[in-house]
């Protein structure tokens, strides 16, 4: 068994020249297809075994929080899209709920259910990208193409809601811009009908695949204790055996109306992370089906004229609607003084928005709790002593999204 402690390894050599001859430095990233994003890991290698890793982030730093502190509340939605862009609607609705919490806005039950449908579609899309990429990084490209067919179905549904497919700017403070269209209902019903069979094909292809299991079981493992010490949340924490899901612990958007399973693993390795996401995909499907079949009647937005744009026809014919439209678009609506934190269960864990308002037209201070930024800290510990090929698979299973890493 090799000693994987870097200081102990170095002490075995008599001179720096010997160290230089035996050990070498390898850059994994920042522009490498295996990193699936623009970030760097400087690896100290003994042959193919990793002794030490040092991360470098900030290559795509866009100062989201500071930009948001200079924008009206309704215009910050487009910034949240660019966090975890694999599940942008969850980011959008999380931000809207934060503002609604501060202004004391209660949305109709129909809005809650509409949001659940879209957020769970987003979770499915996010998990499928992650699990598809794990397959690619173990040499199984076919499964990736299976999942992308389904993801395109979901993006078609997004398009019916907001006209966009990836960075969605979906919804508004107080609800949705418009109700579900007839075409949306058609596409969603088709998705609900065809998804189990399509996803079942991927399950049979990968879940008990002996090569895939050999590559992932025991790879990149982390204990529940260490995961908690790093403040893991989401699938990566649940894979380590900790039963924590924001939708259950702090229900929002009427999630407490529904029963669903929160899957947990035992080993906290790559295979457990893969299987937790696989199970969550089917649980999200059941949530969508249940919410759609029980979709309440009523309005698709709350009565908050200070923040919700009036109907365009009213803007052309009613002075009051014209005034509200002008004030909202020009960012001239003041918000109450207060301090608020709201979190949702994002694709990668607890996505939180901490906001301080001084009563002005923009946030005084704003912080995004991005789960990727938090759990990426554990990556050097998780890959120490492993082979370079295992480090790639481990990174894929963590599902580090660069946009969420560098806010």
Secondary structure, 3 states (H helix, E strand, C coil): CCCCCHHHHHHCCCCHHHHHHHEEEEEECCCCHHHCCCCEEEEEEECCEEEEEEEECCCCCCCHHHHHCCCEHHHCHHHHCCCCHHHHHHHHHHHHHHHHHHHCCCCCHHHHHHHHHHHHHHHHHHHHHHHHHHHHHCCCHHHHHHHHHHHHHHHHHHHHHHCCCCCCCCCECCECCCCCCHHHHHHHHHHHHHHHHHHHHHHHHHCCCHHHHHHHCCCCCCCHHHHHHCCCCHHHHHCCCCCCCHHHHCCCCCHHHCCCCCCCCCCCCHHHHHHHHHHHHHHHHHHHHHHHHCCCCCCCECCCCCCCCCCHHHHHHCHHHHHHHHHHHCCCCCCCEEEEEEEEEECCEEEEEEEEEECCCECCEEEEECHHHHHHHHHHHHHCCCEHHHHHHHHHHHCCCHHHHCC
